[in-house]
Amino acid sequence: MRTSPILVAVATLFSAAAVAAPSNVKHLLHEKRDGNPHHWGKRSRAPSAGVLPIRIGLRQRNLENAEEYIKDVSDPSSANFGKHWSAEKVANTFAPARETRDGVTDWLISSGINRNRITYSTGQNWVQFDGTVEEAERLFNTEYWYYQHKHNGGYRIACDSYSLPEHVKEHIDFAMPTIQLDGLKPIANLDPARVERVNSGGLTGLSNCSNLITIECLRALYNFPAGNSSNPTNKMGIGEWADYLYEPDLPIFFNNYTTPRIPNNTVPDFISIDGGLRANLTTVAQDSGVESALDFQTAYSIIWPQQLRLYQVGDGINVDSVGTFNIFLDALDESYCTYAGGDAPYVDPQYPDPNDNEMGYQGPLQCGGSPTSNVFSFSYGQIEGALPRFYQQRQCNEWMKLGLQGVSVLFASGDSGVANRYNAGYPNSCLNDENLYVDNNGTRFSPSFPVNCPYVTAVGATFLKNSSISGGEVAVADPDPSNQFLDFYSGGGFSNVFELPSYQADAVNNYLKNYNPGYGPNVYNQSGNARGFPDVAAIGLKVVTVFNGQTLAVGGTSASCPIVASIVTLLNERRLAAGKGPIGFLNPVFYAHPEAFNDVTEGSNPGCYTNGFQAAPGWDPVTGLGSPNFEKLLDIFLSLP
């Protein structure tokens, strides 16, 4: 078997003698993997002398006040609306307490870990050391085993559960590596089945919108004008993972599908994160560029002459752990970095790339230094039930910190209704109805991540109700008659991890009271105290895109998200021109003003062998509050300080 030297190395035991942990230490269960992992077989006990990169995430201060803090700067009724925090204030406010760091350090030392082996993150929120399997088993009161991937034969070391001493448990978010096996990369919310080649000679006004959605259709639907300014502080950011923007397609799109026509030499700022690469003929031949083309062409057509930033994340080669959104966050915030804040072995990729591949990125993991945009659009997502709870909570808090600093973060809500089939390894990503793990035979609704986080804005999908723009929108519905697993419906539902935020409480309670779908508690989280998503929606089918010289009609919430993010960028342009700051976290204003959205009341999002949820008047877990009306939102945001 081949194992990564970063993930596990078999080495000589440390020369310092291990000291037995105090005999009176009481351990309490901290995390447990529910159910057997689908793609991993449990093999043999890990050798006691194997060395693991042990990382212990320290509990940050003041997180219990996070909702209060962000509400203070983003609630339209707050006297402090728009008074966003500096990065320094954010770091100082949430840094772990000294007693947390010292308490965990004292526990490690008393358990035989020499002080000179222990280091701390830049932000003082992680404790780290390389320890043997024997030490990890003693510290976490567990057993480590070899697991072998059933398809690629790769090995990993993990445990089924772990515990922490009672006296330090309150100071620790989670420890790694422990229960996690699947390193899940962000998956684009774009289904190849929704990509159709079309014959089109360019813009045709509003006569053909039911067949091809162009900028003319979008302006008519959402009541926004052509952009006319480009504040240098307001470049919009779009993140891409293993999908690459083929720049030769941009002039073709500009010449045929923009008005006013965008100059042919227009390209986004390229921000390479951890070896992020530009497109080449190989990526084009692999069709690894439709997502990026959709994102950037859609956004340019709306916001020009404002500019875009392309954040190309990861080398696309690292095979041990293809990662989540954490390495993007690392590049913005040094205090969140691997060995410095947010990342976790087996979930996030390690850099320099430890694999036997000369093309892999051999530089250090990027910690800070990348520019932060006022608006970020992400057309990617993951499965809530496939990632550890503590891991999701810790990353969600980082999105919250961006909101405190005046950043709007938007994510596509998913393309599989309530079923959430993001990862190709899971033909059915519905959950086990008892233990909430991803189950090939599962029937419980499967929420998405990170749209389950209450500090991001989740965007669902709609389409035209009939052939006319004036007919309005319905929830997108594009079933595949030959394979139900390729059906396209707007992702939505209720989180099993995150509680209902106060800004959303009235909207969610109204839906559950007046339009309750009648499913039992084993189908979805019907507690009335769960974060619901999406928040808003926009057109998500037959959106014009040019890839490799060919005009396509593309579908997915991957189209919906950059549409809404671009409209927010236009709103920011107007606020900045008026001497105001960027909007920042959007949701409190959105939910306070549902009248600024086109309410979508028809359609549903089937999945997990059900009809899913039904769209309804007001907010619903299919299309959220509805689609945006720019002029109404503009009046609201210009009236705010």
Summary of the structure (lengths in Angstrom):
residues: 641
radius of gyration: 24.2
end to end distance: 60.8
largest distance: 78.7
contacts: 2400
relative contact order: 0.14
helix: 27%
strand: 23%
